[in-house]
Amino acid sequence: MWDPALYLRFDDHRSRPFHDLLARIGADAPRRVVDLGCGPGHLTGLLSARWPGAVVTALDSSAEMVAAARERGIDAQQADVVDWMPGPDTDVVVTNAVLQWVPAHPQLIPGWMTALPEGAWFAMQVPGNFGAPSHVLVRELAAAPRWRARLALRGENAVPTPAAYAELFAGTGADVDVWETTYLHRLTGTDPVLEWISGTALRPVRDALDEERYAAFRAELAPLLRAAYPAQADETTWFPFRRIFVVARKRLG
């Protein structure tokens, strides 16, 4: 279950890739813009501001996220990515930090690109940090005998490489721009990396364990993360976070 408030605790850092992704979309006057996996809707309004003449459709599979988006005035609908297909007027699709949760997304992308109208844009961003200590330490701890039977977590290959994404989209006949960025986030507070991943990477752990067991898991994980991401003298913790971006445009004709 998603916790919108926990997810938004680092809103400024989490939102920056969305802005960088949006800046590379060259659509002028799209008819419909889809926010595929809108989360709590805190960024959906940027799509309406960018394209005020467009119909903006916001979708998310989480009932909690949809409720949070609606509280912001976003007409969000609950829908699963794997069941979604673009309509004939869908000129822009934006999916931000969503597809890493959908193992089959490389198989879904060609169908989406085929269904999009000519000239449409598909823009996506996914974390590329599944080999970072923040995720490796969680997997290693989860593999301990006392946890192993309960937890199944995404591995380092949760998302394709940038080159694989480039080949995938190019194979659909689209013009594609792929890049990666490693942000160095300045975090403060007690166990900030633990707090960061509590809203995302630890969600499957929280869902699998009862409250007492989840607290025990976090207590074991905290010192491991502190050692991997030590606080500086000014209590700053630097947290490198790699992201993978794709912006593809379906060719005309």
N, C-alpha and C positions, 0 to 999 in steps of 0.2 A: 504494500500500500504506500502510495506517495504522500509525503507531508509537504504541502506547498510552502508553509512558513519556514521549515527547515531548509528547503531547496533555495529559498530566496535570501537566506542569511548572508550569502556572498553574491548578491545580485549584481553589483557593479562588475566584478570579475567575470561572472558567468555570462553577462550580457555582451561583453566586448566582442566575442567572436561573431555574434549575430550582426552587430554593426559592420564588422569587416566583411562578412558574407553579403549583406545587403548592398554594400557599396559597389560590388562587382556585377550586380544584375543590371543589364542595360535596357530593360523593358520601359517603354514610354507611356503607353496608355492601355494596360491590360484590362480585359473584361472581368476576369475573376482571378483572385490571388488566394491561394490555399496555404494556410499555416498548418502544416501537417505535423502534429505533435506539439500543440500550442502551449502545453504546460499550464501554468496559472494565468496565462494571457497577458503577462506584464510587458511583452514585446509586440503583441499582435497589433496594438495601436500604431506602432511605427509603420506597419504595412499600409494602414489606412491613410496615414499622413503622407507617405511617399506617393501613393496612388489614390488620391481622393475620389476618382471616378470609378474605381473598381469595386466589385462586390468581394468582400473579404470573408472567406470561410475558415473557421477555426475548428480543428478536430483534435481530440486526445482520447486515449484509451482509458485513462484514469478518471473515475468518477470524482475523486477529490480534486484533481486538477481542473476538471470542467467546472465544478462548483466554484472554485476560486476564480476562474476566468469570468464566470457569469457575474460574480460579485463586483468585478471591475467594469461591468457593462459590456463584456464581449459575448456575443451570441454563439458561444462554443457548443459543440455537439460531441457526444461520446461515440467514438468509432475506433476500430482497430486498424492499424496501418495495413495489415495483411489483407484486409477485406476492401480496402479503398482503391478506387480507380478514378483518374481525372476525367472530368466531363469535357465536351467539345469546346467549351468556352474558357477552359482553364489555361490561362496564358502564363501564369507564374506559380511555381510551387516552391515553398521554402520549408525545409525541415532541418531544425536546429537541435543538435545533441539528442537525437531520437533513434536513428537507425541502428546504433550500436546495441540497442535492446531488441532488435529484430534479426535473429540469426539468418533468416532467409532473404534479407533485403537485397543481396546481389542478384538473386533470382527474380525478384520483383521489379527491379529497375528497368530491364528491357521492355516489359509490358507497360509500365508507366510511360516510358518514352514513346512507345508506339501509339498509345492512346492520346497523348498530348497533341494539340493542333500544331500546324507548321508555325515556326517562329517562337514557340513557347520556351520558357526558361525553367530549368530545374536547378535549384541551389540547395546544397546540403553541407552540413558540418557535423563531424563526429569527433569524439576524443580519440587521440592516438597514443594514449599513455598507459595502455594495459600492461606494458612491460616495466613501468615505473615502480619504485618501491611502494608507493601508496596502494597499488593493486597486488603486487607480488607478495607483500607481507600478509595481506588479507587472505590470499589463496593458500599461502604456506600455513598460516594458523588454522584455516578452515580444514586443511588436510590432516590435522592432528587427529588421532583416534577418537578423542572425546567429542569432536565436531563432525568428523567425516561423513557419518551416516545421515546427517541432517542437511548438509549444505552442498549446493552445486553452483559454482561461480563461473563467470566468463573467463576464458583464457586469454593469452596474449594475442591470439589470432581472432579476437572478437570482431575486428574490422579489417578489411583488405588494406594492402599498402596503397600509397598514393598512385604508384604506377599501375596497380591492378584496377583501381577506380578509373584511371585515364583510359586504359584499354577497354574496360567495360562500357563506358559511355561512348567512346569513339566507335565501338563496334555497333552501336545503334545508329550510326550516321550523324551524330550530333557534333557540333563544335564544342570543345570542352576545355576548360581551364581548371587545373588542379594545382593546389599548393598546400604547404604545411607551415605552421607557425608554432613555436614554443613560447608561450607567455611565461614570464617570471612574475608570479603574483606575490605581492607583499602582504602577508597575513600577520595578524596580531592576536593576542589573547592566549588563553590556556588551551593547549592541544589543538591548534587551529586546523591542522591537516586532518585530524580525526573528525573534527566538526564538519569540515568540507565534505569528506567522503561519506559522512553519516547521511547526507541528503541524497546521495547517488549510489556509489559503489557498495555501501553497506545496506542498501535497501533490501536485497534478497536475504541477507543475514537477519535483519530485523523481522522480516516476514516469516522466516523459518523457525525462529526461536521465541520462546516466551520472554516476558519482560526481564525476569531474573537472569536467564541464560544469556540474553542479549547484553545485559549490563556486564556480565562476567566476560563475554567475548571482547567487548570494548575495553575493559580494564586490562586484559592481556595485550591487546593491540596497542594501547596508548604508548607505553614506553618504547615499543619497537619503532613506532612512527617518530617519536621524539628523537631517537638515535639517528634515524635516516634523514630527518629534516630538523636539525638542531636550531634552536632559537639563538639569535645573535645577542650581543651585549645590550642592544636597545630593545630587546624582546621581539624584534622582527623575525619572522620565519619566512624564508624564500621558498616558494613552491613552484617548481617548473611544471608546466602543463602543455603538452603537445596536442595540437588540433589539426585535423585534416579537412580541407575545404574542396568542394567541387561546384563549379558553376557550368552548366551545359545548356546549350541552345539548340533546339531542334531546327534543322535547316529548312529553308523555304524551298518549295518545289520538290 
